[in-house]
């Protein structure tokens, strides 16, 4: 499932540069994750990098965007044609 950024976000921006899919951007009050681009870092890393670097643990699983690992890998393939997944 895609991740979302909760109200705990302090707008530090540490997550934005860590996203390999460029799914994170600055919103009006907090950073936001585009669920169409979020693969939970599947294809790149074994853990969600936004969560790993966030000092307040604001990124969380988004129950409105539940996806299987196979769906996340398909999204990875669509976002990065010709690139082989590593994780």
PDB file with one MODEL, atoms N, CA, C and O in Angstrom:
MODEL        1
ATOM      1  N   UNK A   1       0.843  -1.173   0.000  1.00  0.00           N
ATOM      2  CA  UNK A   1       0.000   0.000   0.000  1.00  0.00           C
ATOM      3  C   UNK A   1       0.882   1.227   0.000  1.00  0.00           C
ATOM      4  O   UNK A   1       1.981   1.219   0.554  1.00  0.00           O
ATOM      5  N   UNK A   2       0.405   2.252  -0.609  1.00  0.00           N
ATOM      6  CA  UNK A   2       1.151   3.506  -0.621  1.00  0.00           C
ATOM      7  C   UNK A   2       1.218   4.068   0.794  1.00  0.00           C
ATOM      8  O   UNK A   2       0.402   3.732   1.652  1.00  0.00           O
ATOM      9  N   UNK A   3       2.180   4.907   1.012  1.00  0.00           N
ATOM     10  CA  UNK A   3       2.295   5.597   2.285  1.00  0.00           C
ATOM     11  C   UNK A   3       1.646   6.966   2.167  1.00  0.00           C
ATOM     12  O   UNK A   3       1.438   7.472   1.064  1.00  0.00           O
ATOM     13  N   UNK A   4       1.331   7.554   3.295  1.00  0.00           N
ATOM     14  CA  UNK A   4       0.857   8.934   3.354  1.00  0.00           C
ATOM     15  C   UNK A   4       1.602   9.599   4.493  1.00  0.00           C
ATOM     16  O   UNK A   4       2.182   8.923   5.342  1.00  0.00           O
ATOM     17  N   UNK A   5       1.587  10.911   4.512  1.00  0.00           N
ATOM     18  CA  UNK A   5       2.236  11.638   5.588  1.00  0.00           C
ATOM     19  C   UNK A   5       1.141  12.174   6.502  1.00  0.00           C
ATOM     20  O   UNK A   5       0.217  12.858   6.065  1.00  0.00           O
ATOM     21  N   UNK A   6       1.270  11.846   7.769  1.00  0.00           N
ATOM     22  CA  UNK A   6       0.253  12.205   8.752  1.00  0.00           C
ATOM     23  C   UNK A   6       0.453  13.632   9.257  1.00  0.00           C
ATOM     24  O   UNK A   6       1.409  14.313   8.886  1.00  0.00           O
ATOM     25  N   UNK A   7      -0.464  14.062  10.104  1.00  0.00           N
ATOM     26  CA  UNK A   7      -0.414  15.398  10.690  1.00  0.00           C
ATOM     27  C   UNK A   7       0.779  15.592  11.614  1.00  0.00           C
ATOM     28  O   UNK A   7       1.052  16.712  12.046  1.00  0.00           O
ATOM     29  N   UNK A   8       1.493  14.514  11.922  1.00  0.00           N
ATOM     30  CA  UNK A   8       2.684  14.617  12.764  1.00  0.00           C
ATOM     31  C   UNK A   8       3.826  15.326  12.029  1.00  0.00           C
ATOM     32  O   UNK A   8       4.799  15.738  12.661  1.00  0.00           O
ATOM     33  N   UNK A   9       3.719  15.472  10.712  1.00  0.00           N
ATOM     34  CA  UNK A   9       4.773  16.075   9.888  1.00  0.00           C
ATOM     35  C   UNK A   9       5.134  17.466  10.404  1.00  0.00           C
ATOM     36  O   UNK A   9       4.260  18.293  10.667  1.00  0.00           O
ATOM     37  N   UNK A  10       6.441  17.708  10.543  1.00  0.00           N
ATOM     38  CA  UNK A  10       6.934  19.012  10.979  1.00  0.00           C
ATOM     39  C   UNK A  10       7.522  19.802   9.802  1.00  0.00           C
ATOM     40  O   UNK A  10       8.174  20.827  10.004  1.00  0.00           O
ATOM     41  N   UNK A  11       7.293  19.330   8.593  1.00  0.00           N
ATOM     42  CA  UNK A  11       7.733  19.993   7.357  1.00  0.00           C
ATOM     43  C   UNK A  11       9.238  20.228   7.299  1.00  0.00           C
ATOM     44  O   UNK A  11       9.693  21.269   6.825  1.00  0.00           O
ATOM     45  N   UNK A  12      10.005  19.261   7.781  1.00  0.00           N
ATOM     46  CA  UNK A  12      11.463  19.392   7.758  1.00  0.00           C
ATOM     47  C   UNK A  12      12.032  19.093   6.371  1.00  0.00           C
ATOM     48  O   UNK A  12      13.120  19.560   6.034  1.00  0.00           O
ATOM     49  N   UNK A  13      11.302  18.317   5.567  1.00  0.00           N
ATOM     50  CA  UNK A  13      11.733  18.025   4.209  1.00  0.00           C
ATOM     51  C   UNK A  13      12.730  16.892   4.082  1.00  0.00           C
ATOM     52  O   UNK A  13      13.201  16.619   2.978  1.00  0.00           O
ATOM     53  N   UNK A  14      13.067  16.226   5.166  1.00  0.00           N
ATOM     54  CA  UNK A  14      14.076  15.162   5.090  1.00  0.00           C
ATOM     55  C   UNK A  14      13.634  14.002   4.210  1.00  0.00           C
ATOM     56  O   UNK A  14      14.478  13.308   3.644  1.00  0.00           O
ATOM     57  N   UNK A  15      12.356  13.781   4.085  1.00  0.00           N
ATOM     58  CA  UNK A  15      11.839  12.652   3.310  1.00  0.00           C
ATOM     59  C   UNK A  15      11.882  12.882   1.798  1.00  0.00           C
ATOM     60  O   UNK A  15      12.066  11.940   1.028  1.00  0.00           O
ATOM     61  N   UNK A  16      11.716  14.113   1.386  1.00  0.00           N
ATOM     62  CA  UNK A  16      11.556  14.414  -0.042  1.00  0.00           C
ATOM     63  C   UNK A  16      12.714  13.900  -0.890  1.00  0.00           C
ATOM     64  O   UNK A  16      12.498  13.256  -1.917  1.00  0.00           O
ATOM     65  N   UNK A  17      13.925  14.179  -0.468  1.00  0.00           N
ATOM     66  CA  UNK A  17      15.086  13.764  -1.266  1.00  0.00           C
ATOM     67  C   UNK A  17      15.370  12.273  -1.168  1.00  0.00           C
ATOM     68  O   UNK A  17      16.117  11.740  -1.989  1.00  0.00           O
ATOM     69  N   UNK A  18      14.800  11.589  -0.194  1.00  0.00           N
ATOM     70  CA  UNK A  18      15.042  10.162  -0.015  1.00  0.00           C
ATOM     71  C   UNK A  18      14.146   9.295  -0.894  1.00  0.00           C
ATOM     72  O   UNK A  18      14.430   8.111  -1.076  1.00  0.00           O
ATOM     73  N   UNK A  19      13.077   9.855  -1.438  1.00  0.00           N
ATOM     74  CA  UNK A  19      12.124   9.065  -2.217  1.00  0.00           C
ATOM     75  C   UNK A  19      12.671   8.759  -3.608  1.00  0.00           C
ATOM     76  O   UNK A  19      12.891   9.680  -4.395  1.00  0.00           O
ATOM     77  N   UNK A  20      12.894   7.494  -3.924  1.00  0.00           N
ATOM     78  CA  UNK A  20      13.454   7.136  -5.226  1.00  0.00           C
ATOM     79  C   UNK A  20      12.466   7.328  -6.381  1.00  0.00           C
ATOM     80  O   UNK A  20      12.865   7.326  -7.545  1.00  0.00           O
ATOM     81  N   UNK A  21      11.185   7.494  -6.064  1.00  0.00           N
ATOM     82  CA  UNK A  21      10.168   7.676  -7.089  1.00  0.00           C
ATOM     83  C   UNK A  21       9.727   9.125  -7.245  1.00  0.00           C
ATOM     84  O   UNK A  21       8.843   9.423  -8.049  1.00  0.00           O
ATOM     85  N   UNK A  22      10.337  10.029  -6.480  1.00  0.00           N
ATOM     86  CA  UNK A  22       9.953  11.438  -6.490  1.00  0.00           C
ATOM     87  C   UNK A  22       8.456  11.602  -6.221  1.00  0.00           C
ATOM     88  O   UNK A  22       7.786  12.422  -6.847  1.00  0.00           O
ATOM     89  N   UNK A  23       7.948  10.807  -5.279  1.00  0.00           N
ATOM     90  CA  UNK A  23       6.527  10.821  -4.941  1.00  0.00           C
ATOM     91  C   UNK A  23       6.191  11.832  -3.851  1.00  0.00           C
ATOM     92  O   UNK A  23       5.016  12.100  -3.596  1.00  0.00           O
ATOM     93  N   UNK A  24       7.206  12.394  -3.208  1.00  0.00           N
ATOM     94  CA  UNK A  24       6.983  13.295  -2.081  1.00  0.00           C
ATOM     95  C   UNK A  24       7.231  14.738  -2.515  1.00  0.00           C
ATOM     96  O   UNK A  24       8.234  15.052  -3.156  1.00  0.00           O
ATOM     97  N   UNK A  25       6.290  15.602  -2.148  1.00  0.00           N
ATOM     98  CA  UNK A  25       6.437  17.022  -2.447  1.00  0.00           C
ATOM     99  C   UNK A  25       5.881  17.845  -1.295  1.00  0.00           C
ATOM    100  O   UNK A  25       5.154  17.341  -0.439  1.00  0.00           O
ATOM    101  N   UNK A  26       6.240  19.114  -1.297  1.00  0.00           N
ATOM    102  CA  UNK A  26       5.779  20.011  -0.248  1.00  0.00           C
ATOM    103  C   UNK A  26       4.337  20.399  -0.526  1.00  0.00           C
ATOM    104  O   UNK A  26       4.012  20.895  -1.604  1.00  0.00           O
ATOM    105  N   UNK A  27       3.479  20.169   0.455  1.00  0.00           N
ATOM    106  CA  UNK A  27       2.084  20.554   0.345  1.00  0.00           C
ATOM    107  C   UNK A  27       1.853  21.901   0.998  1.00  0.00           C
ATOM    108  O   UNK A  27       2.808  22.607   1.320  1.00  0.00           O
ATOM    109  N   UNK A  28       0.595  22.265   1.198  1.00  0.00           N
ATOM    110  CA  UNK A  28       0.273  23.558   1.808  1.00  0.00           C
ATOM    111  C   UNK A  28       0.785  23.662   3.244  1.00  0.00           C
ATOM    112  O   UNK A  28       1.379  24.671   3.624  1.00  0.00           O
ATOM    113  N   UNK A  29       0.554  22.615   4.039  1.00  0.00           N
ATOM    114  CA  UNK A  29       0.960  22.666   5.445  1.00  0.00           C
ATOM    115  C   UNK A  29       1.980  21.595   5.806  1.00  0.00           C
ATOM    116  O   UNK A  29       2.788  21.790   6.714  1.00  0.00           O
ATOM    117  N   UNK A  30       1.950  20.473   5.109  1.00  0.00           N
ATOM    118  CA  UNK A  30       2.890  19.387   5.357  1.00  0.00           C
ATOM    119  C   UNK A  30       3.320  18.810   4.013  1.00  0.00           C
ATOM    120  O   UNK A  30       2.786  19.176   2.965  1.00  0.00           O
ATOM    121  N   UNK A  31       4.271  17.925   4.060  1.00  0.00           N
ATOM    122  CA  UNK A  31       4.661  17.224   2.839  1.00  0.00           C
ATOM    123  C   UNK A  31       3.586  16.193   2.501  1.00  0.00           C
ATOM    124  O   UNK A  31       2.873  15.721   3.386  1.00  0.00           O
ATOM    125  N   UNK A  32       3.474  15.849   1.229  1.00  0.00           N
ATOM    126  CA  UNK A  32       2.466  14.893   0.768  1.00  0.00           C
ATOM    127  C   UNK A  32       3.132  13.842  -0.113  1.00  0.00           C
ATOM    128  O   UNK A  32       4.166  14.088  -0.735  1.00  0.00           O
ATOM    129  N   UNK A  33       2.512  12.666  -0.148  1.00  0.00           N
ATOM    130  CA  UNK A  33       2.994  11.569  -0.989  1.00  0.00           C
ATOM    131  C   UNK A  33       1.955  11.289  -2.061  1.00  0.00           C
ATOM    132  O   UNK A  33       0.776  11.107  -1.756  1.00  0.00           O
ATOM    133  N   UNK A  34       2.387  11.254  -3.310  1.00  0.00           N
ATOM    134  CA  UNK A  34       1.510  10.920  -4.426  1.00  0.00           C
ATOM    135  C   UNK A  34       1.360   9.398  -4.454  1.00  0.00           C
ATOM    136  O   UNK A  34       2.328   8.697  -4.748  1.00  0.00           O
ATOM    137  N   UNK A  35       0.165   8.871  -4.155  1.00  0.00           N
ATOM    138  CA  UNK A  35       0.002   7.415  -4.104  1.00  0.00           C
ATOM    139  C   UNK A  35       0.227   6.738  -5.454  1.00  0.00           C
ATOM    140  O   UNK A  35       0.517   5.542  -5.499  1.00  0.00           O
ATOM    141  N   UNK A  36       0.100   7.471  -6.539  1.00  0.00           N
ATOM    142  CA  UNK A  36       0.340   6.890  -7.865  1.00  0.00           C
ATOM    143  C   UNK A  36       1.824   6.621  -8.098  1.00  0.00           C
ATOM    144  O   UNK A  36       2.181   5.822  -8.963  1.00  0.00           O
ATOM    145  N   UNK A  37       2.683   7.280  -7.335  1.00  0.00           N
ATOM    146  CA  UNK A  37       4.128   7.099  -7.485  1.00  0.00           C
ATOM    147  C   UNK A  37       4.763   6.320  -6.340  1.00  0.00           C
ATOM    148  O   UNK A  37       5.893   5.851  -6.473  1.00  0.00           O
ATOM    149  N   UNK A  38       4.066   6.171  -5.224  1.00  0.00           N
ATOM    150  CA  UNK A  38       4.641   5.503  -4.057  1.00  0.00           C
ATOM    151  C   UNK A  38       4.602   3.983  -4.228  1.00  0.00           C
ATOM    152  O   UNK A  38       3.543   3.393  -4.442  1.00  0.00           O
ATOM    153  N   UNK A  39       5.774   3.370  -4.128  1.00  0.00           N
ATOM    154  CA  UNK A  39       5.879   1.908  -4.189  1.00  0.00           C
ATOM    155  C   UNK A  39       6.360   1.343  -2.860  1.00  0.00           C
ATOM    156  O   UNK A  39       6.778   0.187  -2.791  1.00  0.00           O
ATOM    157  N   UNK A  40       6.304   2.154  -1.800  1.00  0.00           N
ATOM    158  CA  UNK A  40       6.855   1.766  -0.497  1.00  0.00           C
ATOM    159  C   UNK A  40       8.329   1.415  -0.625  1.00  0.00           C
ATOM    160  O   UNK A  40       8.858   0.638   0.171  1.00  0.00           O
ATOM    161  N   UNK A  41       8.982   1.976  -1.605  1.00  0.00           N
ATOM    162  CA  UNK A  41      10.391   1.739  -1.931  1.00  0.00           C
ATOM    163  C   UNK A  41      10.646   0.329  -2.463  1.00  0.00           C
ATOM    164  O   UNK A  41      11.800  -0.063  -2.637  1.00  0.00           O
ATOM    165  N   UNK A  42       9.585  -0.438  -2.725  1.00  0.00           N
ATOM    166  CA  UNK A  42       9.743  -1.757  -3.351  1.00  0.00           C
ATOM    167  C   UNK A  42      10.432  -1.546  -4.701  1.00  0.00           C
ATOM    168  O   UNK A  42      10.052  -0.671  -5.479  1.00  0.00           O
ATOM    169  N   UNK A  43      11.432  -2.348  -4.954  1.00  0.00           N
ATOM    170  CA  UNK A  43      12.224  -2.218  -6.164  1.00  0.00           C
ATOM    171  C   UNK A  43      13.553  -1.522  -5.905  1.00  0.00           C
ATOM    172  O   UNK A  43      14.507  -1.679  -6.668  1.00  0.00           O
ATOM    173  N   UNK A  44      13.607  -0.753  -4.825  1.00  0.00           N
ATOM    174  CA  UNK A  44      14.822  -0.027  -4.472  1.00  0.00           C
ATOM    175  C   UNK A  44      15.410  -0.465  -3.135  1.00  0.00           C
ATOM    176  O   UNK A  44      16.603  -0.752  -3.040  1.00  0.00           O
ATOM    177  N   UNK A  45      14.564  -0.515  -2.098  1.00  0.00           N
ATOM    178  CA  UNK A  45      15.021  -0.783  -0.740  1.00  0.00           C
ATOM    179  C   UNK A  45      14.092  -1.771  -0.051  1.00  0.00           C
ATOM    180  O   UNK A  45      12.970  -2.002  -0.503  1.00  0.00           O
ATOM    181  N   UNK A  46      14.558  -2.343   1.030  1.00  0.00           N
ATOM    182  CA  UNK A  46      13.728  -3.284   1.785  1.00  0.00           C
ATOM    183  C   UNK A  46      12.881  -2.582   2.846  1.00  0.00           C
ATOM    184  O   UNK A  46      12.013  -3.205   3.457  1.00  0.00           O
ATOM    185  N   UNK A  47      13.125  -1.298   3.065  1.00  0.00           N
ATOM    186  CA  UNK A  47      12.332  -0.512   4.008  1.00  0.00           C
ATOM    187  C   UNK A  47      11.924   0.806   3.348  1.00  0.00           C
ATOM    188  O   UNK A  47      12.520   1.227   2.357  1.00  0.00           O
ATOM    189  N   UNK A  48      10.924   1.435   3.900  1.00  0.00           N
ATOM    190  CA  UNK A  48      10.432   2.698   3.372  1.00  0.00           C
ATOM    191  C   UNK A  48      11.375   3.814   3.823  1.00  0.00           C
ATOM    192  O   UNK A  48      11.479   4.111   5.014  1.00  0.00           O
ATOM    193  N   UNK A  49      12.049   4.418   2.870  1.00  0.00           N
ATOM    194  CA  UNK A  49      13.072   5.407   3.188  1.00  0.00           C
ATOM    195  C   UNK A  49      12.503   6.666   3.827  1.00  0.00           C
ATOM    196  O   UNK A  49      13.162   7.266   4.676  1.00  0.00           O
ATOM    197  N   UNK A  50      11.311   7.079   3.450  1.00  0.00           N
ATOM    198  CA  UNK A  50      10.716   8.266   4.061  1.00  0.00           C
ATOM    199  C   UNK A  50      10.513   8.046   5.557  1.00  0.00           C
ATOM    200  O   UNK A  50      10.768   8.938   6.366  1.00  0.00           O
ATOM    201  N   UNK A  51      10.059   6.868   5.908  1.00  0.00           N
ATOM    202  CA  UNK A  51       9.853   6.541   7.321  1.00  0.00           C
ATOM    203  C   UNK A  51      11.186   6.476   8.063  1.00  0.00           C
ATOM    204  O   UNK A  51      11.299   6.947   9.195  1.00  0.00           O
ATOM    205  N   UNK A  52      12.186   5.893   7.421  1.00  0.00           N
ATOM    206  CA  UNK A  52      13.498   5.722   8.050  1.00  0.00           C
ATOM    207  C   UNK A  52      14.144   7.053   8.420  1.00  0.00           C
ATOM    208  O   UNK A  52      14.806   7.144   9.453  1.00  0.00           O
ATOM    209  N   UNK A  53      13.966   8.085   7.599  1.00  0.00           N
ATOM    210  CA  UNK A  53      14.636   9.363   7.850  1.00  0.00           C
ATOM    211  C   UNK A  53      13.775  10.369   8.611  1.00  0.00           C
ATOM    212  O   UNK A  53      14.285  11.396   9.058  1.00  0.00           O
ATOM    213  N   UNK A  54      12.502  10.098   8.763  1.00  0.00           N
ATOM    214  CA  UNK A  54      11.598  11.055   9.408  1.00  0.00           C
ATOM    215  C   UNK A  54      11.841  11.105  10.920  1.00  0.00           C
ATOM    216  O   UNK A  54      11.778  10.073  11.588  1.00  0.00           O
ATOM    217  N   UNK A  55      12.119  12.298  11.464  1.00  0.00           N
ATOM    218  CA  UNK A  55      12.381  12.402  12.902  1.00  0.00           C
ATOM    219  C   UNK A  55      11.140  12.241  13.777  1.00  0.00           C
ATOM    220  O   UNK A  55      11.262  12.037  14.985  1.00  0.00           O
ATOM    221  N   UNK A  56       9.941  12.330  13.182  1.00  0.00           N
ATOM    222  CA  UNK A  56       8.704  12.224  13.975  1.00  0.00           C
ATOM    223  C   UNK A  56       7.810  11.070  13.527  1.00  0.00           C
ATOM    224  O   UNK A  56       6.665  10.963  13.964  1.00  0.00           O
ATOM    225  N   UNK A  57       8.330  10.210  12.658  1.00  0.00           N
ATOM    226  CA  UNK A  57       7.595   9.039  12.158  1.00  0.00           C
ATOM    227  C   UNK A  57       6.251   9.419  11.530  1.00  0.00           C
ATOM    228  O   UNK A  57       5.244   8.745  11.748  1.00  0.00           O
ATOM    229  N   UNK A  58       6.244  10.509  10.743  1.00  0.00           N
ATOM    230  CA  UNK A  58       5.013  10.974  10.109  1.00  0.00           C
ATOM    231  C   UNK A  58       4.540  10.087   8.950  1.00  0.00           C
ATOM    232  O   UNK A  58       3.330   9.926   8.793  1.00  0.00           O
ATOM    233  N   UNK A  59       5.422   9.504   8.132  1.00  0.00           N
ATOM    234  CA  UNK A  59       4.925   8.618   7.070  1.00  0.00           C
ATOM    235  C   UNK A  59       4.324   7.342   7.661  1.00  0.00           C
ATOM    236  O   UNK A  59       4.886   6.731   8.570  1.00  0.00           O
ATOM    237  N   UNK A  60       3.177   6.963   7.124  1.00  0.00           N
ATOM    238  CA  UNK A  60       2.482   5.767   7.606  1.00  0.00           C
ATOM    239  C   UNK A  60       1.769   5.099   6.440  1.00  0.00           C
ATOM    240  O   UNK A  60       1.486   5.735   5.425  1.00  0.00           O
ATOM    241  N   UNK A  61       1.486   3.820   6.595  1.00  0.00           N
ATOM    242  CA  UNK A  61       0.739   3.089   5.571  1.00  0.00           C
ATOM    243  C   UNK A  61      -0.624   3.747   5.381  1.00  0.00           C
ATOM    244  O   UNK A  61      -1.270   4.153   6.346  1.00  0.00           O
ATOM    245  N   UNK A  62      -1.046   3.846   4.136  1.00  0.00           N
ATOM    246  CA  UNK A  62      -2.315   4.485   3.792  1.00  0.00           C
ATOM    247  C   UNK A  62      -3.353   3.408   3.498  1.00  0.00           C
ATOM    248  O   UNK A  62      -3.307   2.791   2.434  1.00  0.00           O
ATOM    249  N   UNK A  63      -4.284   3.170   4.413  1.00  0.00           N
ATOM    250  CA  UNK A  63      -5.276   2.115   4.203  1.00  0.00           C
ATOM    251  C   UNK A  63      -6.201   2.371   3.017  1.00  0.00           C
ATOM    252  O   UNK A  63      -6.907   1.463   2.580  1.00  0.00           O
ATOM    253  N   UNK A  64      -6.205   3.581   2.499  1.00  0.00           N
ATOM    254  CA  UNK A  64      -7.024   3.899   1.324  1.00  0.00           C
ATOM    255  C   UNK A  64      -6.337   3.466   0.029  1.00  0.00           C
ATOM    256  O   UNK A  64      -6.948   3.499  -1.039  1.00  0.00           O
ATOM    257  N   UNK A  65      -5.073   3.063   0.121  1.00  0.00           N
ATOM    258  CA  UNK A  65      -4.304   2.662  -1.062  1.00  0.00           C
ATOM    259  C   UNK A  65      -3.577   1.344  -0.825  1.00  0.00           C
ATOM    260  O   UNK A  65      -2.348   1.291  -0.869  1.00  0.00           O
ATOM    261  N   UNK A  66      -4.327   0.296  -0.577  1.00  0.00           N
ATOM    262  CA  UNK A  66      -3.759  -1.023  -0.311  1.00  0.00           C
ATOM    263  C   UNK A  66      -3.330  -1.668  -1.622  1.00  0.00           C
ATOM    264  O   UNK A  66      -4.109  -1.753  -2.571  1.00  0.00           O
ATOM    265  N   UNK A  67      -2.065  -2.127  -1.662  1.00  0.00           N
ATOM    266  CA  UNK A  67      -1.529  -2.794  -2.845  1.00  0.00           C
ATOM    267  C   UNK A  67      -0.668  -3.975  -2.415  1.00  0.00           C
ATOM    268  O   UNK A  67       0.008  -3.924  -1.388  1.00  0.00           O
ATOM    269  N   UNK A  68      -0.700  -5.028  -3.205  1.00  0.00           N
ATOM    270  CA  UNK A  68       0.147  -6.192  -2.940  1.00  0.00           C
ATOM    271  C   UNK A  68       1.570  -5.893  -3.406  1.00  0.00           C
ATOM    272  O   UNK A  68       1.808  -4.918  -4.119  1.00  0.00           O
ATOM    273  N   UNK A  69       2.501  -6.732  -3.001  1.00  0.00           N
ATOM    274  CA  UNK A  69       3.889  -6.580  -3.462  1.00  0.00           C
ATOM    275  C   UNK A  69       3.953  -6.660  -4.989  1.00  0.00           C
ATOM    276  O   UNK A  69       4.721  -5.931  -5.616  1.00  0.00           O
ATOM    277  N   UNK A  70       3.160  -7.532  -5.579  1.00  0.00           N
ATOM    278  CA  UNK A  70       3.137  -7.663  -7.037  1.00  0.00           C
ATOM    279  C   UNK A  70       2.654  -6.371  -7.688  1.00  0.00           C
ATOM    280  O   UNK A  70       3.194  -5.953  -8.711  1.00  0.00           O
ATOM    281  N   UNK A  71       1.651  -5.743  -7.107  1.00  0.00           N
ATOM    282  CA  UNK A  71       1.152  -4.470  -7.641  1.00  0.00           C
ATOM    283  C   UNK A  71       2.202  -3.371  -7.489  1.00  0.00           C
ATOM    284  O   UNK A  71       2.375  -2.541  -8.381  1.00  0.00           O
ATOM    285  N   UNK A  72       2.894  -3.372  -6.362  1.00  0.00           N
ATOM    286  CA  UNK A  72       3.947  -2.377  -6.160  1.00  0.00           C
ATOM    287  C   UNK A  72       5.094  -2.584  -7.140  1.00  0.00           C
ATOM    288  O   UNK A  72       5.660  -1.612  -7.641  1.00  0.00           O
ATOM    289  N   UNK A  73       5.444  -3.832  -7.420  1.00  0.00           N
ATOM    290  CA  UNK A  73       6.484  -4.113  -8.413  1.00  0.00           C
ATOM    291  C   UNK A  73       6.047  -3.692  -9.810  1.00  0.00           C
ATOM    292  O   UNK A  73       6.859  -3.201 -10.593  1.00  0.00           O
ATOM    293  N   UNK A  74       4.776  -3.880 -10.125  1.00  0.00           N
ATOM    294  CA  UNK A  74       4.249  -3.440 -11.423  1.00  0.00           C
ATOM    295  C   UNK A  74       4.312  -1.917 -11.529  1.00  0.00           C
ATOM    296  O   UNK A  74       4.648  -1.379 -12.584  1.00  0.00           O
ATOM    297  N   UNK A  75       3.994  -1.232 -10.453  1.00  0.00           N
ATOM    298  CA  UNK A  75       4.076   0.228 -10.438  1.00  0.00           C
ATOM    299  C   UNK A  75       5.527   0.668 -10.604  1.00  0.00           C
ATOM    300  O   UNK A  75       5.812   1.612 -11.342  1.00  0.00           O
ATOM    301  N   UNK A  76       6.452  -0.020  -9.913  1.00  0.00           N
ATOM    302  CA  UNK A  76       7.881   0.253 -10.055  1.00  0.00           C
ATOM    303  C   UNK A  76       8.293   0.121 -11.522  1.00  0.00           C
ATOM    304  O   UNK A  76       8.981   0.989 -12.060  1.00  0.00           O
ATOM    305  N   UNK A  77       7.868  -0.968 -12.165  1.00  0.00           N
ATOM    306  CA  UNK A  77       8.224  -1.209 -13.566  1.00  0.00           C
ATOM    307  C   UNK A  77       7.670  -0.114 -14.476  1.00  0.00           C
ATOM    308  O   UNK A  77       8.340   0.304 -15.420  1.00  0.00           O
ATOM    309  N   UNK A  78       6.462   0.347 -14.202  1.00  0.00           N
ATOM    310  CA  UNK A  78       5.864   1.412 -15.010  1.00  0.00           C
ATOM    311  C   UNK A  78       6.580   2.751 -14.807  1.00  0.00           C
ATOM    312  O   UNK A  78       6.736   3.530 -15.748  1.00  0.00           O
ATOM    313  N   UNK A  79       7.012   3.009 -13.574  1.00  0.00           N
ATOM    314  CA  UNK A  79       7.702   4.259 -13.280  1.00  0.00           C
ATOM    315  C   UNK A  79       9.155   4.266 -13.753  1.00  0.00           C
ATOM    316  O   UNK A  79       9.716   5.325 -14.031  1.00  0.00           O
ATOM    317  N   UNK A  80       9.764   3.073 -13.845  1.00  0.00           N
ATOM    318  CA  UNK A  80      11.181   2.957 -14.181  1.00  0.00           C
ATOM    319  C   UNK A  80      11.386   1.892 -15.263  1.00  0.00           C
ATOM    320  O   UNK A  80      11.990   0.854 -14.992  1.00  0.00           O
ATOM    321  N   UNK A  81      10.892   2.131 -16.483  1.00  0.00           N
ATOM    322  CA  UNK A  81      11.010   1.129 -17.550  1.00  0.00           C
ATOM    323  C   UNK A  81      12.465   0.708 -17.781  1.00  0.00           C
ATOM    324  O   UNK A  81      13.362   1.547 -17.873  1.00  0.00           O
ATOM    325  N   UNK A  82      12.673  -0.578 -17.871  1.00  0.00           N
ATOM    326  CA  UNK A  82      13.997  -1.125 -18.141  1.00  0.00           C
ATOM    327  C   UNK A  82      14.873  -1.298 -16.911  1.00  0.00           C
ATOM    328  O   UNK A  82      15.935  -1.915 -17.000  1.00  0.00           O
ATOM    329  N   UNK A  83      14.458  -0.771 -15.765  1.00  0.00           N
ATOM    330  CA  UNK A  83      15.246  -0.907 -14.543  1.00  0.00           C
ATOM    331  C   UNK A  83      14.831  -2.179 -13.817  1.00  0.00           C
ATOM    332  O   UNK A  83      13.641  -2.464 -13.680  1.00  0.00           O
ATOM    333  N   UNK A  84      15.806  -2.934 -13.360  1.00  0.00           N
ATOM    334  CA  UNK A  84      15.539  -4.155 -12.612  1.00  0.00           C
ATOM    335  C   UNK A  84      15.390  -3.842 -11.129  1.00  0.00           C
ATOM    336  O   UNK A  84      16.209  -3.107 -10.577  1.00  0.00           O
ATOM    337  N   UNK A  85      14.371  -4.379 -10.471  1.00  0.00           N
ATOM    338  CA  UNK A  85      14.226  -4.150  -9.025  1.00  0.00           C
ATOM    339  C   UNK A  85      15.364  -4.802  -8.250  1.00  0.00           C
ATOM    340  O   UNK A  85      15.850  -5.869  -8.625  1.00  0.00           O
ATOM    341  N   UNK A  86      15.782  -4.156  -7.175  1.00  0.00           N
ATOM    342  CA  UNK A  86      16.872  -4.689  -6.357  1.00  0.00           C
ATOM    343  C   UNK A  86      16.382  -5.157  -4.987  1.00  0.00           C
ATOM    344  O   UNK A  86      17.091  -5.888  -4.295  1.00  0.00           O
ATOM    345  N   UNK A  87      15.210  -4.755  -4.601  1.00  0.00           N
ATOM    346  CA  UNK A  87      14.709  -5.164  -3.276  1.00  0.00           C
ATOM    347  C   UNK A  87      13.255  -5.568  -3.374  1.00  0.00           C
ATOM    348  O   UNK A  87      12.650  -5.943  -2.370  1.00  0.00           O
TER     349      UNK A  87
ENDMDL
END
